[in-house]
Amino acid sequence: MKYFKFTNFILAILCISVLLSGCSLPKVLTGPVIEPNAQKRAQQNVRDGRGIQLFKGDKKANKFLFASSNPLWRAALDTVSFISLTNADYSGGIIITDWYSEDNSNEAIKITIRFLSNEIRADGILVSVYKRTCINNNCSTKEIKNNLVFEIKDKILRKAANYKRQDEKVYKKNRPAIVYKGDRN
């Protein structure tokens, strides 16, 4: 009788281990670890030859969109080109200008542009303008929400649309002609 109980015990352990060996952690827990530092992630993507996929579909004909060919990015840089930049991180999707002041040294503005999408859409970018006011070396900064924010965003979107049209014209002009081979009798 003891032999029968021992055999059942071993058989039960074997069945449980076979059942549990088919289980695995969810894919969310076993996926690749993503680098939180955007700069290191961008450097790794460049080393691996990866970019942002522009057209989905045919895996053989992947096209990548880099900073120099992204019309929204170029338009944003052109729009704020009169101010020196503090940070321009394409992989992180942000442009931050330095403080800018024309005549009044006690007041300055800083512009931040965040890219939420590569598509030329009004909700694809966020523009923030900050104003710094200094009185007797006592400075305060606040975000301003007036027509300037709308004007900057509008100018970026218009320039990006123009760049995209120009790029499409160049592409159509330079693409090879499609030749259809017909039956020759």
N, C-alpha and C positions, 0 to 999 in steps of 0.2 A: 504494500500500500504506500509506503514511503517513497518507493521508486516511482510510482505513478504520479504522486504529488510533485516530486522533484522534476519529472519530465514535463508536466503541465506548467510548472513555474518557468522552466527554461523556454518552453514553446510560447508562453505568453510574452516573455521578455523579447524573444525573437520577433514575434508579430508586431509588438509595439515599436521596436526599433526599425522594422521595415516600413511601417506606416509613417513614422516620424522622419525617416530619411528622405521621403518624398516631399516633405515640407521645406520651404525655404523662406527667407525673409522677404518682405514685399520689395518690389523694384525700387520704391522710393528710398528705402534704407540701404540698398546695395548699389545704387547708382554712383557715378563718378563724383568725387569731391570737387566742388567748384571753388576756385580761388576767389576770396572776397576782395582782394586788392585789384582794382580795375587796371592799373598800370601793368602789373605782373601778368594778369589774364590777357591783356592786349599783346604783350611781348610774346607770350606763349602761342597765341593765335598766329602771329606773324611767323614765328619759327615753324609752326605746323602747316603754314600755307592756307589758313582758313580766313574767311571773311564773312560778310553778310550776304546771304543768298538773295539775289534780286528776283529771279524768275524760278518758281518751283515747277517741278514736273520732270523733264528729262534729266536724269542724273549725270549723263555724259556731258551735257552742255550747261553745266553750272556757270553762272556769271556772278562775279563778285563786285560789290559796290564799296569802293574805298573812298577816303576823304577827298581826294582830288577829283573824283568823278561824281560825287554826291552833290546835286544842284542845291539842295537845302543847306548843306554845310557851307558850300562856297558862297551862297547868297548871304548867309549870316556873317561870315568873315568879311565880305565886302561891305556890308552895312555898318559894321562896327570898326572898320579899318582906320578911322580917324583917331581911335583910342588905342593905346598900347594894351596888350593882353596879359593878364596874370596867369590864366590857365586856359588851354584849348586842348581838350582830351576827346578825340573822336570816338575811341572805344567806350569811354564813359558817357559820351553824349552831352558834353557841357562846354560852354565858352563863358569865361569870366573876364571882364575887362578890368583895367586898373582904374583908380579914381581919376575923374576927368573934370577939369574946371577951365572955363574960358577966361573970364575977366576977374571974377570975384574969387579970391583965394580962400575965403571962408566957407564957400559952398562948393561941393563937388558931387558928381553922380558916378555910379558904378552900375554896369549892365550885366545881367546873368541870363544866358540863353540855354535852356535845357531841351534836348531833342528826345521826344517820346516815340518818334517814328521816322522812317526815311521817306515816307510819303509826303507830298506837298499838300498839307491840310492845315486848317486853322488850329485844330486840336493836336497837331503833331509837334508843336513847339510851345514852350512856356517862356515868356519874357518877363523878367523882373528888373525893376529899376530902383536903386537905392540912392537916397540923398543924404549926404553928410553935411552937417552944419556945425561950424566951429565958432565959438565966442570965447575970447580970452583963453585959448588953449583948452577949452572944455568942449569936446565934440560929441554930437549925438547923431545917430544914424537911424533912418526910418525908411521903410519901403513906400514908394509913392505909386499910386494907382490913378493915373490920369491919361490924357490922350497920348502922351509920349509913348507909353507902353503899346498902345494900339498902333501908333504910327510906325514904330520900329518893327513890330510883328508883321504889319501890312507890307512894309517895304521889303522885308525878308521874303515873304511869300510871293510877292510880285517878281522879284529878281529870280527866285528859284524857278518860277513858272517859265520865265524868259530863258533861263539857262537850259531847262529841260527841252523846250522847243528847239533851241539852237543845237543841242546834243542830238535830238532826233533827226534834224535836217542833215547833220554831218553823218550820222549813222546811215541814213537812207542813201545819201550820196555815195558813200564809200563801200556799201555792202555789195558783194558780188552778185552778178545777174544770175537768175535761176534759169538753167537750160534744161528743157524737157526732151528726153530722147524718145523719139517716136519710132514706130515700125518703118523700116525702109524696105520697100519692095522693088 
